[in-house]
Amino acid sequence: MSHTVTVVFGGEREYEFPLRDADVASTTKEQARSWLAREFEDLECTPSNPMGKVLVLDMVLNVAKYGGESRFEQAGEWARKYALHTAVALDRPTVRVDVSSFVVG
């Protein structure tokens, strides 16, 4: 099964990351959540939930937002890791992270 993560920053600014099945299969949900949690902390993201509980969707959206569009535009190692860990954490073959609307679909 193929996997693709698309990160959208509004308008025509979309960045698509196709993932290799082998990479997805070799990454556990725990590894994916740990990577997202570390990035959430390192980027000093603000939790969306007023109670302070951080959900996986919060991590996915905030890490993309605080990581910034330029990282996705460059399509470097960080953006590929984000895409991989997002796909695994959400356990979906296709993920669309719309940063401007703050929704994951």
Summary of the structure (lengths in Angstrom):
residues: 105
radius of gyration: 12.6
end to end distance: 18.3
largest distance: 37.8
contacts: 303
relative contact order: 0.26
helix: 49%
strand: 18%
